[in-house]
Amino acid sequence: MSAALAAGNTVVAKPAEQTPLTAALAVELLHSAGVPVEALQFLPGEGGTVGAALTRDPRIAGVVFTGSTETARLIEKSLAGRSGAIATFIAETGGINAMLVDSSALPEQVVLDVVASGFNSAGQRCSALRVLLLQEEVAPRVQELLAGYMDELVVGDPAMLATDVGPVIDREALAMLTAHAARVSAGGAWRHRAPLPQDLRGGRFFAPLAVELEPD
């Protein structure tokens, strides 16, 4: 939103269905900071109804989207089907982001970067680290440090300053992560998981997990 507004555009902010309150607060803060209401409008709703109507509207000159590849392709088709000028479309979808580490890297710094990229925001970012590739000679030391750091992570309420990892966005995401963790752990040569307090196990919390996969 900020980049579009800074470039002189008006913006219709349509949040994900799961997070309307967070998005509403962000828009409210921008309004209170001086962004005119006429330049920034908040429009929550289901993607299939509100989102689809927005992308079909010829007054929308561009769309910036973060989400699944499937939804991005639907938006692309909707924009391409409009008459007139072709709208700008920027999509940030999922990916397999990797980090390569050789023996010249400082293991302590590697672990700091791995945890920050892989586990901050409970891994709910398109840019989050997914695959860590380690030179064989340094792998044991990095694994040792990583396990120790993971043991210090605090999973819990993100409103608390002491919390490192908050909940995932919804029950469906938790189920997907749980199933994936079971699948990769079954074939893992080494694995380590951050502690999850007992009182959080009924919520939408997923303890960070690191698994060494056996080569095919």
Stockholm file with secondary structure:
# STOCKHOLM 1.0

chainA/1-216         MSAALAAGNTVVAKPAEQTPLTAALAVELLHSAGVPVEALQFLPGEGGTVGAALTRDPRIAGVVFTGSTETARLIEKSLAGRSGAIATFIAETGGINAMLVDSSALPEQVVLDVVASGFNSAGQRCSALRVLLLQEEVAPRVQELLAGYMDELVVGDPAMLATDVGPVIDREALAMLTAHAARVSAGGAWRHRAPLPQDLRGGRFFAPLAVELEPD
#=GR chainA/1-216 SS CHHHHHTTCCEEECCCTTCHHHHHHHHHHHHHTTCCTTTEEECCCCIIIIIHHHHHCTTCCEEEEESCHHHHHHHHHHHHTSSSSCCEEEEECCCCEEEEECTTSCHHHHHHHHHHHHHGGGGCSTTCEEEEEECTTTHHHHHHHHHHHHHHCCBSCTTSTTCSBCCCSCHHHHHHHHHHHHHHHHTEEEEEECCCCGGGTTTTCCCCEEEEECCC
#=GC SS_cons         CHHHHHTTCCEEECCCTTCHHHHHHHHHHHHHTTCCTTTEEECCCCIIIIIHHHHHCTTCCEEEEESCHHHHHHHHHHHHTSSSSCCEEEEECCCCEEEEECTTSCHHHHHHHHHHHHHGGGGCSTTCEEEEEECTTTHHHHHHHHHHHHHHCCBSCTTSTTCSBCCCSCHHHHHHHHHHHHHHHHTEEEEEECCCCGGGTTTTCCCCEEEEECCC
//
